[in-house]
Amino acid sequence: MEPEGHQSIFRYPIIGCTLIISEIITSLARTWGTKIRVPGSNGAFGPDDDGETYTGNSDGHYDEFGGGIWKKPHKFSHTFFMAPMLYLPQLFCLLLFYIMNGTRCGRRYLNPEQERNAGEGEQNPRGAGRRPHNRRVEQDMRYSKGIFVIPAIFNYAATCLLYVGFNLTYPSSTILFKGAILFFTSLLSVAFLGRNMNPRMWIGVVICIMGLANLGIHDYIFMAKNDYDTNGIVAGDLLIVMAQIMYSIQAVIEQKLLTRYTNLTPLETLGFEGLYGFCISFFLLIIFSFVNAGAFSNLPDHYLEAPFDALKQMKNSWKVSIIVIGMMIFNTIHYLLALMITKDYGATPRMVINSIAYAATWGIILLLKWQTYKWYLIPGFPLVVIGYLMYFDLIFMYIFRCIRRKCFRTAAVPEDDQVNLLANGHAGVGIQ
């Protein structure tokens, strides 16, 4: 496993940049969808969420049976409908994985390093390579396809908790508690994966958390308290934190699987998680379509989910259709790249890179005036960047070492000792 320092992270800058861009697009699309009001399949007429009554064809759309009068427009708020939709492209990743493997589907081959460590063995008659006699290596290559259901369950449960919590508390609570996923991922990696994090990395994590907290504290200071119930705020915040913990557990489990089974690829992992996630979410979607949530649900008939209403909204608005398709594509790209970073560098670097995307998304939301701009939000953005640079040892430690060499000149260190010092300096960085 390569170290997670700047030497290795700069070898694949395109992966990190694409990961950030895809997360930004997915988050912006999700936020944009909550601001669009489109009539759906419900037959009720009357004012929309803002109290405005729509008649005629204000956008050129007539309802099929409404006689020229709009049905009640409402927000596109279909989290349980979007869950199987987001898992659907991941199923094609599984199909792509087996197509790329071709005739090798179902068989596992050792990479060159494993084959050298496997010892001498009998030659394959077809010349496909050696068959290892090392039982430990063979054990590392075998895994059950059922192991992927665990991260899929955590992912879906976290999504549901995040949705419920978001409806109970302030909108900015999501970005406020994004730091929790970074903290718990670091903590779980140390506790269960035996990963070593030096003080510099912990300082970087704490600085990122401070920056995200600064960006999310706005609503707690200026949001009208009469708009939310106090108990609902506390419950919503707890649910959001629980969701972040589940996301952390999911990332740590994925890191464990990807590093434990060396022949397991991110594409295969994404495909099987998508398979189990789609089955679970589609089954629960059917159940939630018959559960009446009362005033808790903002949907027209007050069910937990209304898939036909979502499809009708997509039909009535090309913007909603673009949002759904865009989220399906870019969420899959983001998840695949996140698994690649998890396999090569670990779960914590993945979350640190994601924190850059969270801060950038919040900045774009402010520029689009989807959120009220306040001067005290400015320090949050550089804090996240500083934490990122500190964690990956990109600038500050280099400057510190240069100043130390200038101010405290020491005797030259022999070349062999320099090699040993360099090795020891990165000993606690990689995955143990």
C-alpha positions as CSV (number, residue, x, y, z in Angstrom):
1,M,0.0,0.0,0.0
2,E,1.4,3.4,-1.0
3,P,1.7,6.1,1.6
4,E,-1.0,8.7,1.7
5,G,1.5,11.6,1.5
6,H,1.8,14.1,-1.2
7,Q,4.1,12.0,-3.3
8,S,1.4,9.5,-4.0
9,I,-1.6,11.8,-4.0
10,F,-0.2,13.9,-6.9
11,R,0.2,10.9,-9.1
12,Y,-3.5,10.8,-9.8
13,P,-4.7,14.5,-9.6
14,I,-7.4,13.9,-12.2
15,I,-9.1,11.4,-9.9
16,G,-9.2,13.8,-7.0
17,C,-10.4,16.8,-9.2
18,T,-13.0,14.7,-10.9
19,L,-14.2,13.4,-7.5
20,I,-14.7,17.0,-6.2
21,I,-16.4,18.1,-9.4
22,S,-18.8,15.2,-9.5
23,E,-19.7,15.7,-5.8
24,I,-20.3,19.4,-6.4
25,I,-22.6,18.7,-9.4
26,T,-24.5,16.1,-7.5
27,S,-25.0,18.3,-4.4
28,L,-26.1,21.3,-6.5
29,A,-28.5,19.2,-8.5
30,R,-30.1,17.9,-5.3
31,T,-30.4,21.5,-3.9
32,W,-31.8,22.8,-7.2
33,G,-34.4,20.1,-7.1
34,T,-35.8,21.2,-3.8
35,K,-36.3,24.7,-5.2
36,I,-38.3,23.7,-8.2
37,R,-42.1,23.5,-7.9
38,V,-43.8,21.3,-10.4
39,P,-47.3,19.8,-10.5
40,G,-47.4,16.1,-10.1
41,S,-50.0,13.3,-10.2
42,N,-52.1,14.6,-7.3
43,G,-55.6,15.7,-8.3
44,A,-55.9,18.5,-5.7
45,F,-56.1,22.1,-6.9
46,G,-55.1,25.1,-5.0
47,P,-52.1,27.1,-3.8
48,D,-48.6,25.8,-3.9
49,D,-46.1,25.8,-1.0
50,D,-45.8,29.6,-1.1
51,G,-49.5,30.2,-1.1
52,E,-49.8,31.1,-4.8
53,T,-52.7,29.8,-6.9
54,Y,-51.8,28.7,-10.4
55,T,-54.3,28.9,-13.2
56,G,-54.0,28.7,-17.0
57,N,-50.7,27.6,-18.6
58,S,-48.1,29.8,-16.9
59,D,-45.3,27.6,-18.2
60,G,-47.1,26.2,-21.2
61,H,-48.3,23.1,-19.4
62,Y,-51.9,22.0,-19.1
63,D,-52.9,19.2,-16.9
64,E,-54.4,16.3,-18.8
65,F,-57.7,16.2,-16.8
66,G,-57.6,19.6,-15.2
67,G,-59.4,21.6,-17.8
68,G,-56.7,24.1,-18.1
69,I,-56.2,24.6,-14.4
70,W,-52.9,23.6,-12.8
71,K,-52.8,20.9,-10.2
72,K,-51.1,21.9,-7.0
73,P,-47.3,22.5,-7.7
74,H,-44.9,21.3,-5.1
75,K,-41.3,20.6,-4.5
76,F,-39.5,17.6,-6.0
77,S,-38.9,15.9,-2.6
78,H,-38.6,12.2,-3.4
79,T,-35.7,10.8,-1.5
80,F,-37.0,7.2,-1.3
81,F,-37.7,7.3,-5.0
82,M,-34.3,8.7,-5.8
83,A,-32.5,5.9,-3.8
84,P,-33.2,3.1,-6.3
85,M,-32.7,5.5,-9.2
86,L,-29.2,6.3,-7.9
87,Y,-28.4,2.6,-7.5
88,L,-29.6,1.8,-11.0
89,P,-26.4,3.0,-12.9
90,Q,-24.3,1.0,-10.4
91,L,-25.9,-2.1,-11.8
92,F,-24.4,-1.3,-15.2
93,C,-21.0,-1.1,-13.5
94,L,-21.4,-4.7,-12.4
95,L,-22.3,-5.6,-16.0
96,L,-19.3,-3.6,-17.3
97,F,-17.1,-5.4,-14.8
98,Y,-18.0,-8.9,-16.2
99,I,-17.8,-7.7,-19.8
100,M,-14.3,-6.4,-19.1
101,N,-13.3,-9.7,-17.5
102,G,-14.7,-11.6,-20.5
103,T,-13.9,-15.3,-20.3
104,R,-12.1,-14.8,-17.0
105,C,-15.5,-14.1,-15.3
106,G,-15.6,-16.1,-12.1
107,R,-11.9,-16.8,-12.0
108,R,-9.3,-14.8,-10.1
109,Y,-5.7,-14.2,-11.2
110,L,-2.8,-13.1,-9.1
111,N,-1.1,-9.9,-9.8
112,P,2.7,-10.1,-10.4
113,E,3.7,-9.4,-6.8
114,Q,1.3,-12.0,-5.4
115,E,2.5,-14.5,-8.0
116,R,6.1,-14.0,-6.9
117,N,5.1,-14.6,-3.3
118,A,3.0,-17.6,-4.1
119,G,5.9,-19.9,-4.5
120,E,6.6,-22.4,-7.2
121,G,3.6,-24.2,-8.6
122,E,2.5,-26.3,-11.5
123,Q,2.1,-24.5,-14.8
124,N,-1.3,-24.0,-16.2
125,P,-1.8,-26.2,-19.3
126,R,-3.2,-23.3,-21.3
127,G,-0.4,-21.0,-20.2
128,A,-2.6,-18.7,-18.3
129,G,-0.2,-18.5,-15.4
130,R,0.8,-20.4,-12.3
131,R,-1.6,-22.0,-9.9
132,P,-0.5,-21.0,-6.4
133,H,0.2,-23.5,-3.7
134,N,0.2,-20.8,-1.0
135,R,-3.1,-21.4,0.8
136,R,-2.9,-18.0,2.5
137,V,-2.7,-16.2,-0.8
138,E,-5.7,-18.3,-2.1
139,Q,-7.6,-17.5,1.1
140,D,-7.0,-13.7,0.5
141,M,-8.5,-14.0,-3.0
142,R,-11.8,-15.7,-2.0
143,Y,-14.7,-13.7,-0.8
144,S,-18.5,-14.1,-0.7
145,K,-20.6,-11.8,-2.8
146,G,-22.9,-11.4,0.3
147,I,-20.3,-9.2,2.0
148,F,-21.4,-6.2,-0.1
149,V,-24.8,-6.2,1.4
150,I,-23.4,-4.7,4.7
151,P,-22.1,-1.4,3.2
152,A,-25.2,-1.2,1.0
153,I,-27.4,-1.4,4.1
154,F,-25.4,1.3,5.9
155,N,-25.6,3.5,2.9
156,Y,-29.3,3.3,2.5
157,A,-30.0,3.6,6.3
158,A,-27.8,6.7,6.4
159,T,-29.7,8.2,3.4
160,C,-33.0,7.7,5.2
161,L,-31.8,9.2,8.5
162,L,-30.4,12.1,6.7
163,Y,-33.7,12.7,4.9
164,V,-35.7,12.6,8.1
165,G,-33.3,14.7,10.0
166,F,-33.2,17.3,7.2
167,N,-36.9,17.8,7.5
168,L,-36.8,18.4,11.2
169,T,-34.0,20.8,11.6
170,Y,-32.2,23.8,9.8
171,P,-31.1,23.3,6.2
172,S,-27.5,24.2,7.0
173,S,-27.3,21.4,9.6
174,T,-26.2,19.0,6.8
175,I,-23.0,21.0,6.1
176,L,-22.6,21.8,9.8
177,F,-22.3,18.1,10.7
178,K,-20.3,17.0,7.7
179,G,-17.3,17.3,10.0
180,A,-18.7,14.4,12.0
181,I,-18.2,12.0,9.1
182,L,-14.5,13.1,8.8
183,F,-13.9,12.7,12.6
184,F,-15.6,9.3,12.9
185,T,-14.0,7.9,9.8
186,S,-10.6,8.8,11.2
187,L,-11.5,7.4,14.6
188,L,-12.9,4.1,13.2
189,S,-9.9,3.7,10.9
190,V,-7.5,3.9,13.9
191,A,-9.7,1.7,16.1
192,F,-10.6,-1.1,13.7
193,L,-8.1,-1.0,10.8
194,G,-5.0,-0.4,12.9
195,R,-4.2,2.8,10.9
196,N,-1.7,5.2,12.4
197,M,-2.4,9.0,12.2
198,N,0.4,11.3,13.2
199,P,-0.5,14.6,15.0
200,R,-0.2,16.6,11.8
201,M,-3.0,14.6,10.3
202,W,-5.3,15.0,13.3
203,I,-4.6,18.8,13.2
204,G,-5.7,18.8,9.6
205,V,-8.9,16.9,10.4
206,V,-9.8,19.2,13.2
207,I,-9.2,22.3,11.0
208,C,-11.5,20.9,8.3
209,I,-14.2,20.2,10.9
210,M,-13.8,23.8,12.2
211,G,-14.2,25.1,8.7
212,L,-17.3,23.1,8.0
213,A,-18.8,24.0,11.3
214,N,-18.3,27.7,10.5
215,L,-20.1,27.3,7.2
216,G,-23.1,25.5,8.8
217,I,-23.6,27.6,11.9
218,H,-25.6,30.3,10.0
219,D,-29.1,29.0,10.5
220,Y,-28.6,28.5,14.2
221,I,-27.9,32.2,14.7
222,F,-30.2,33.9,12.3
223,M,-33.0,31.4,11.4
224,A,-36.3,32.4,13.0
225,K,-36.9,30.1,15.9
226,N,-40.7,30.1,15.4
227,D,-40.2,28.2,12.1
228,Y,-38.9,25.1,13.9
229,D,-39.8,23.1,17.0
230,T,-37.0,22.9,19.6
231,N,-37.4,19.2,20.1
232,G,-37.5,18.7,16.3
233,I,-34.2,20.6,16.0
234,V,-32.5,18.4,18.6
235,A,-33.9,15.2,17.1
236,G,-33.1,16.2,13.5
237,D,-29.5,17.1,14.5
238,L,-29.1,13.7,16.2
239,L,-30.4,11.9,13.2
240,I,-28.0,13.8,10.9
241,V,-25.1,12.9,13.2
242,M,-26.2,9.2,13.2
243,A,-26.3,9.3,9.4
244,Q,-22.8,10.6,9.3
245,I,-21.6,7.9,11.6
246,M,-23.2,5.3,9.3
247,Y,-21.5,6.8,6.3
248,S,-18.2,6.6,8.2
249,I,-18.8,2.9,9.0
250,Q,-19.6,2.2,5.4
251,A,-16.4,3.9,4.2
252,V,-14.3,1.9,6.8
253,I,-16.0,-1.4,5.8
254,E,-15.2,-0.6,2.1
255,Q,-11.6,0.1,3.0
256,K,-11.4,-3.2,4.9
257,L,-12.8,-5.2,2.0
258,L,-10.7,-3.5,-0.7
259,T,-7.5,-4.0,1.3
260,R,-8.3,-7.4,2.6
261,Y,-9.1,-8.9,-0.7
262,T,-6.4,-7.7,-3.0
263,N,-8.1,-8.9,-6.2
264,L,-11.3,-7.0,-5.4
265,T,-11.7,-3.9,-7.7
266,P,-13.6,-0.7,-7.0
267,L,-15.8,-1.3,-10.1
268,E,-16.8,-4.7,-8.8
269,T,-17.4,-3.3,-5.3
270,L,-19.6,-0.5,-6.7
271,G,-21.6,-3.0,-8.9
272,F,-22.4,-5.4,-6.1
273,E,-23.3,-2.6,-3.6
274,G,-25.5,-1.2,-6.3
275,L,-27.2,-4.6,-6.8
276,Y,-28.0,-5.0,-3.1
277,G,-28.8,-1.4,-2.6
278,F,-31.2,-1.4,-5.5
279,C,-33.0,-4.5,-4.3
280,I,-33.4,-3.1,-0.7
281,S,-34.4,0.4,-1.7
282,F,-36.9,-0.8,-4.4
283,F,-38.5,-3.1,-1.9
284,L,-38.8,-0.4,0.7
285,L,-40.0,2.1,-1.9
286,I,-43.1,-0.1,-2.5
287,I,-43.8,-0.3,1.3
288,F,-43.3,3.5,1.8
289,S,-45.7,4.2,-1.0
290,F,-48.5,2.9,1.3
291,V,-47.4,4.5,4.6
292,N,-49.3,7.7,5.4
293,A,-46.9,10.0,7.3
294,G,-49.5,12.7,7.9
295,A,-48.1,16.2,8.3
296,F,-44.5,15.0,8.3
297,S,-44.7,14.4,4.6
298,N,-44.7,17.3,2.2
299,L,-46.0,15.2,-0.7
300,P,-49.6,15.9,-1.9
301,D,-51.2,12.8,-0.4
302,H,-48.9,12.8,2.6
303,Y,-47.4,9.4,2.0
304,L,-43.7,8.7,2.8
305,E,-43.1,8.3,-0.9
306,A,-45.2,8.8,-4.1
307,P,-43.3,7.3,-7.1
308,F,-46.0,8.1,-9.6
309,D,-46.0,11.7,-8.5
310,A,-42.2,11.8,-9.0
311,L,-42.6,10.4,-12.5
312,K,-45.3,12.9,-13.3
313,Q,-43.2,15.8,-12.1
314,M,-40.3,14.5,-14.3
315,K,-42.7,14.5,-17.3
316,N,-44.1,18.0,-16.5
317,S,-40.6,19.6,-16.2
318,W,-37.5,19.0,-18.3
319,K,-35.5,20.6,-15.4
320,V,-36.5,17.9,-13.0
321,S,-35.6,15.2,-15.6
322,I,-32.2,16.7,-16.1
323,I,-31.7,16.8,-12.3
324,V,-32.6,13.2,-11.9
325,I,-30.4,12.0,-14.9
326,G,-27.5,14.2,-13.8
327,M,-27.6,12.9,-10.3
328,M,-27.7,9.3,-11.5
329,I,-24.6,9.8,-13.7
330,F,-22.4,12.0,-11.5
331,N,-23.3,10.2,-8.3
332,T,-22.0,6.9,-9.8
333,I,-18.8,8.6,-11.1
334,H,-18.3,10.1,-7.6
335,Y,-18.8,6.8,-5.8
336,L,-16.5,4.9,-8.2
337,L,-13.7,7.4,-7.8
338,A,-14.2,7.5,-4.0
339,L,-13.7,3.7,-3.9
340,M,-10.6,4.0,-6.0
341,I,-9.2,6.5,-3.5
342,T,-10.3,4.3,-0.6
343,K,-8.4,1.3,-2.0
344,D,-5.2,3.2,-2.8
345,Y,-5.1,5.7,0.1
346,G,-7.7,4.9,2.7
347,A,-11.1,6.1,3.9
348,T,-9.9,9.2,5.7
349,P,-8.2,10.8,2.7
350,R,-11.4,10.2,0.8
351,M,-13.4,12.2,3.4
352,V,-10.8,14.9,3.5
353,I,-11.1,15.4,-0.3
354,N,-14.9,15.3,0.0
355,S,-14.7,18.2,2.5
356,I,-13.2,20.4,-0.2
357,A,-16.3,19.5,-2.3
358,Y,-18.6,20.4,0.5
359,A,-17.0,23.8,1.0
360,A,-17.0,24.5,-2.7
361,T,-20.6,23.5,-3.0
362,W,-21.6,25.8,-0.2
363,G,-19.6,28.7,-1.9
364,I,-21.4,28.1,-5.2
365,I,-24.8,28.1,-3.3
366,L,-23.9,31.5,-1.8
367,L,-22.9,32.9,-5.2
368,L,-26.2,31.7,-6.7
369,K,-28.0,33.4,-3.8
370,W,-29.7,30.2,-2.7
371,Q,-28.4,30.9,0.8
372,T,-28.1,34.3,2.5
373,Y,-24.5,35.5,2.4
374,K,-22.9,36.6,5.7
375,W,-19.4,37.9,6.3
376,Y,-18.6,35.5,9.0
377,L,-18.9,32.6,6.6
378,I,-15.7,33.6,4.8
379,P,-13.2,32.0,7.3
380,G,-14.9,28.6,6.8
381,F,-13.6,28.2,3.2
382,P,-9.9,28.8,3.9
383,L,-10.1,26.7,7.0
384,V,-11.2,23.7,5.0
385,V,-8.4,24.3,2.5
386,I,-5.8,24.7,5.2
387,G,-6.9,21.5,6.9
388,Y,-6.6,19.7,3.5
389,L,-3.1,21.0,3.0
390,M,-2.1,20.1,6.5
391,Y,-3.5,16.6,6.3
392,F,-1.6,15.7,3.1
393,D,1.5,17.6,4.1
394,L,1.5,19.7,0.9
395,I,2.8,23.1,2.0
396,F,3.0,23.9,5.7
397,M,5.3,21.2,6.8
398,Y,7.6,21.9,3.8
399,I,7.8,25.5,4.8
400,F,8.4,24.6,8.4
401,R,11.3,22.3,7.4
402,C,12.8,25.0,5.2
403,I,12.7,27.5,8.0
404,R,14.2,25.0,10.4
405,R,17.0,24.2,8.0
406,K,17.7,27.9,7.6
407,C,17.6,28.8,11.3
408,F,19.1,25.7,12.8
409,R,21.9,24.5,10.6
410,T,22.9,21.0,11.5
411,A,25.6,18.6,10.4
412,A,25.0,16.7,7.2
413,V,23.3,13.4,7.6
414,P,24.8,10.4,5.9
415,E,22.9,9.1,2.8
416,D,21.9,5.8,4.4
417,D,20.5,7.6,7.5
418,Q,18.5,9.9,5.2
419,V,16.9,6.9,3.6
420,N,16.1,5.4,7.0
421,L,14.7,8.7,8.2
422,L,12.5,9.1,5.1
423,A,11.2,5.6,5.6
424,N,10.4,6.1,9.2
425,G,8.7,9.4,8.5
426,H,6.2,7.7,6.3
427,A,5.9,4.6,8.4
428,G,2.7,5.8,10.1
429,V,1.1,7.2,7.0
430,G,0.1,4.1,5.1
431,I,-2.6,1.6,5.8
432,Q,-1.3,-0.9,8.3
